[in-house]
Amino acid sequence: MTKGFAAETSITQKKNKLIRNDEPQGRLISWSPWPPANFQTRYPAFPFVLTLLILIISRWYISLLR
């Protein structure tokens, strides 16, 4: 240790830990800016919630037409 509290090797180990990530990187669809590749793991209930919203809004819209 030349200066400070940590050795130089610990700085490189911290950088390796920050860069290393187990989540998939990139995009689910290569040409699309959305969704990211980890979208399915972060929001597994998204298709279910979206389906419920569509059904609720469509029922509300149909009830307005009557």
C-alpha positions in Angstrom: 0.0 0.0 0.0 1.5 3.2 -1.1 -1.2 5.8 -0.4 -4.6 5.7 1.2 -6.4 2.8 2.7 -6.7 0.4 -0.2 -4.3 -1.3 -2.5 -4.4 -0.9 -6.2 -5.7 -4.4 -6.7 -8.9 -3.8 -4.8 -9.8 -1.0 -7.3 -9.6 -3.4 -10.2 -11.7 -6.0 -8.3 -14.4 -3.4 -7.7 -14.5 -2.5 -11.4 -14.9 -6.2 -12.3 -17.8 -6.6 -9.9 -19.6 -3.6 -11.3 -19.2 -4.6 -14.9 -20.1 -8.2 -14.3 -23.9 -8.6 -14.5 -25.9 -11.9 -14.8 -28.9 -10.2 -16.4 -29.1 -10.4 -20.2 -27.9 -7.3 -22.0 -29.1 -5.8 -25.2 -32.6 -5.8 -26.7 -35.4 -8.4 -26.9 -35.9 -7.3 -30.5 -32.6 -6.3 -32.1 -34.0 -3.3 -34.1 -36.4 -2.0 -31.4 -35.4 0.5 -28.7 -37.9 -1.2 -26.4 -38.1 -3.6 -24.4 -34.7 -4.4 -22.9 -33.6 -8.0 -22.8 -34.3 -8.3 -19.1 -37.9 -7.0 -19.4 -39.4 -10.5 -19.0 -37.5 -11.3 -15.9 -38.2 -7.9 -14.3 -41.9 -7.7 -15.0 -43.2 -11.3 -15.4 -46.9 -10.2 -14.8 -46.9 -7.6 -17.5 -48.8 -9.7 -20.2 -51.5 -10.6 -17.6 -51.9 -7.0 -16.4 -52.0 -5.7 -19.9 -54.7 -8.2 -20.9 -56.8 -7.2 -17.8 -56.5 -3.5 -18.7 -57.6 -4.2 -22.3 -60.6 -6.2 -21.1 -61.6 -3.6 -18.6 -61.3 -0.7 -21.0 -63.1 -2.6 -23.8 -66.0 -3.5 -21.4 -66.2 0.2 -20.3 -66.2 1.3 -24.0 -68.9 -1.2 -25.0 -71.1 -0.1 -22.0 -70.9 3.5 -23.2 -72.1 2.5 -26.7 -75.3 0.9 -25.4 
